[in-house]
Amino acid sequence: MADGAAGPVLRGHEGWVTAAAFSPNGAWAITASGDCTARLWRVADGAAGPVLRGHEGGVMTAAFGLDGALAITASIDETARLWRVADGAAGPVLRGHEGWVTAAAFSPNGAWAITASGDCTARLWRVADGAGPARA
């Protein structure tokens, strides 16, 4: 692709796209949307990968873990969810916030996730089992 030229257009969401991020190795991108889904995309050609379904409200943000094997999404349904990137399989649902979950990220060692919410809290969660919430 020439400098400044646009690459593939990633189409498929049925609501506004609220966030986008690259996997650590650059092979995948993830988008979050008001249509209650997140989507995985192959960066090399823009091909659609798994659609991450399960939220009951718009998805505010999405991020990859440092090894790229897991992703996390945060939603206005007051939950965050963990997902396996390879096949889009749902992992633990992180419940405990009492307001929209507006941000989510993984710790550098991948053992923890952190979420932030309109309920004026941030919460820490063990990635292995989704245990929590611990208030931060």
C-alpha positions as CSV (number, residue, x, y, z in Angstrom):
1,M,0.0,0.0,0.0
2,A,1.4,3.4,-0.9
3,D,2.1,5.9,1.8
4,G,-1.1,7.6,2.8
5,A,-3.3,5.2,0.8
6,A,-6.3,3.7,2.6
7,G,-6.3,-0.1,3.2
8,P,-9.4,-2.3,3.4
9,V,-12.6,-0.9,4.7
10,L,-13.9,-3.1,7.6
11,R,-17.6,-3.5,7.2
12,G,-20.0,-5.6,9.1
13,H,-21.1,-3.7,12.2
14,E,-24.7,-2.5,12.3
15,G,-24.1,0.3,14.8
16,W,-21.5,3.0,15.4
17,V,-18.0,1.8,15.8
18,T,-16.8,3.0,19.2
19,A,-13.2,1.6,19.4
20,A,-10.5,-0.2,17.4
21,A,-7.2,-1.8,18.4
22,F,-4.4,-3.9,16.9
23,S,-3.2,-7.2,18.4
24,P,0.4,-7.1,19.7
25,N,1.7,-8.9,16.7
26,G,-0.3,-6.8,14.3
27,A,-2.0,-9.7,12.7
28,W,-5.5,-8.9,14.0
29,A,-7.6,-5.9,14.7
30,I,-10.6,-5.7,16.9
31,T,-13.5,-3.2,16.7
32,A,-16.3,-2.5,19.2
33,S,-19.7,-1.3,18.3
34,G,-23.0,0.0,19.5
35,D,-24.6,-3.0,17.9
36,C,-23.7,-5.0,21.0
37,T,-20.8,-6.9,19.3
38,A,-17.1,-6.7,18.8
39,R,-15.5,-8.1,15.6
40,L,-12.1,-9.5,14.8
41,W,-10.4,-8.7,11.5
42,R,-7.4,-10.1,9.7
43,V,-5.1,-7.1,9.1
44,A,-3.3,-8.5,6.0
45,D,-6.5,-8.4,3.9
46,G,-9.3,-7.0,6.1
47,A,-11.1,-10.4,6.1
48,A,-13.7,-10.8,8.8
49,G,-12.9,-13.1,11.7
50,P,-15.1,-14.1,14.6
51,V,-18.0,-11.9,15.7
52,L,-18.0,-11.6,19.5
53,R,-21.6,-11.8,20.6
54,G,-23.0,-11.8,24.1
55,H,-23.3,-8.3,25.4
56,E,-26.8,-6.9,25.9
57,G,-25.8,-3.3,25.3
58,G,-23.4,-1.4,23.1
59,V,-19.7,-2.3,23.4
60,M,-17.6,0.7,24.4
61,T,-14.1,-0.6,24.0
62,A,-12.1,-3.7,23.2
63,A,-8.4,-4.6,23.8
64,F,-6.0,-7.5,23.2
65,G,-3.9,-9.2,25.9
66,L,-0.2,-8.9,25.4
67,D,0.2,-12.3,23.9
68,G,-2.8,-11.7,21.5
69,A,-4.5,-14.9,22.6
70,L,-7.3,-13.1,24.6
71,A,-9.4,-10.0,24.1
72,I,-11.6,-8.1,26.5
73,T,-14.6,-6.0,25.8
74,A,-16.5,-3.5,27.9
75,S,-20.1,-2.6,27.6
76,I,-23.0,-0.4,28.6
77,D,-24.7,-3.6,29.9
78,E,-22.4,-3.1,33.0
79,T,-20.2,-6.1,32.2
80,A,-16.9,-6.9,30.6
81,R,-16.2,-10.1,28.8
82,L,-13.1,-12.2,28.0
83,W,-12.8,-13.9,24.6
84,R,-10.4,-16.4,22.9
85,V,-9.1,-14.7,19.8
86,A,-8.4,-17.8,17.8
87,D,-12.1,-18.8,17.5
88,G,-14.1,-16.1,19.3
89,A,-15.1,-18.4,22.1
90,A,-16.6,-16.6,25.1
91,G,-14.8,-16.7,28.4
92,P,-15.8,-15.4,31.7
93,V,-18.3,-12.6,32.1
94,L,-17.0,-10.0,34.5
95,R,-20.0,-8.8,36.6
96,G,-20.0,-6.4,39.5
97,H,-20.1,-2.8,38.1
98,E,-23.3,-0.8,38.7
99,G,-22.8,1.5,35.7
100,W,-21.6,1.4,32.1
101,V,-18.2,-0.2,31.8
102,T,-16.2,2.3,29.7
103,A,-12.7,0.9,29.7
104,A,-10.8,-2.4,30.0
105,A,-7.2,-3.5,29.8
106,F,-4.9,-6.4,30.6
107,S,-2.0,-6.3,33.1
108,P,1.5,-6.6,31.5
109,N,1.8,-10.2,32.7
110,G,-1.7,-11.1,31.5
111,A,-2.8,-12.4,34.8
112,W,-5.2,-9.5,35.6
113,A,-7.7,-7.4,33.8
114,I,-8.9,-4.0,34.9
115,T,-12.2,-2.3,34.1
116,A,-13.4,1.2,34.7
117,S,-17.1,2.2,35.0
118,G,-19.5,5.1,35.3
119,D,-20.2,3.8,38.8
120,C,-17.1,5.6,40.0
121,T,-15.0,2.5,40.4
122,A,-12.3,0.5,38.7
123,R,-12.2,-3.2,39.4
124,L,-9.5,-5.9,39.1
125,W,-10.3,-9.4,37.8
126,R,-8.2,-12.6,37.6
127,V,-8.1,-13.5,33.9
128,A,-7.8,-17.2,34.6
129,D,-11.2,-17.5,36.1
130,G,-12.8,-14.1,36.0
131,A,-12.8,-13.9,39.8
132,G,-13.4,-10.6,41.3
133,P,-14.4,-8.0,41.6
134,A,-11.8,-6.5,43.7
135,R,-12.3,-2.7,44.1
136,A,-9.4,-0.5,43.0
